[in-house]
Amino acid sequence: MTPAVPQPRSSPDAAPGSADAALARRYATELGWATAGRAPLRLLTGALFDVLELPAEAGHAVLRRGVRTGPVLLSGARMGLLVAAGGADELPGLLDWLEWGPVALDLTAVGAGGRVTAPPLPGAPGDSPGAAVWLRPPEPRRAPGPGLPALTGFGSSGGDAPDLVRLVDAAANECHRVRLSRARSGELTRDGADQPLAFS
């Protein structure tokens, strides 16, 4: 029996006629994605997709490497890589399997019950400085599932779908490079200073 997928809905919190309400309607009708809140509007994670979050510097390096991704958003100094629902739960085990477990990486995941800032969709008004933006926007009228990185077997991608293992490995590598770079320049925070560094 297939679990029921929650039906998309416009944000009940957005004031009718506002830019947030219009954006929430577009997310619901064009993508089938649920939203909540206002100023800023939030995308609900866990039902159709999860989000891997990492420093923007590391995220840009992942994109330059040519690793296959799904939609990618940028919100301030953080980048979000959309992955198949359930990817957030897989992240700790994947990092252990890839031998990144003992290394403190600034790589997190937002899954069931989470929310991320909803960037304006292409053609929508509202590009305020510091606001979230799509670097690789989602394709309208396409279900997010098959095009999002998923766990299809350790290191073996099924068909044309992006592979979560390869994406997590690339993201972990780039997060570690950023961490080493910051350690060399003395930018590590107090929390990060107590964590082991792995040198390659």
C-alpha positions, 0 to 999 in steps of 0.5 A: 500500500502506497502512503498518502502524499499530503495535498499541496496547499497555499499558505494559510498564513499569507495575507490574501492578495499579498506577494506571499499568497501569489507565490504560494498559489504558484508553488501549489499549482505549478509544482504541487508544493506546500508552503506556510508562513509569510515574510518569508514564505516557507517550503514544507520539507519531508513530503515531496523533498528534503534539503541538504544545507551547506555553506554557499562557498562549498555549494558553489564548489559542488556545482562547479564539479558538475555533480548532478543535482536537483533544484538548488537554492541560495539563502544568504550564506547557505545553499540548499540542494533538494533531494528526494524525501527521506534523504535527510534521514539517510544523511548521518548513515551515508556520512558514516559509510563514506567515513566522514562520521568523526569529522565535523562538517557544516552539512545538515539536512532538513526533512520531515516537519522542516521548512526552508525559505521559498525563493521567488519562482522565475518571473515572480517579482520580489528580489530583495537583497539577501532574499533566497533565490533559485540557482537551479529552479524547479521545473514547472509541472514536474513531480520532484521525485525522479529528478531528485538525488535519491539513495538508489544503492551505494554508489550505483545510480539507477537510470538517469536519476541523480545519486544521493551518495555521489552528491553527499560525498561531493558536498562533504568533500567541499564542506571539509575544504571550506573548513580547512581553509577557514582553520588556516585563516583562523576563522573557525568558531569555538565549537569548530575548534574542538572538532577533529580535522582530517587532512588529505 
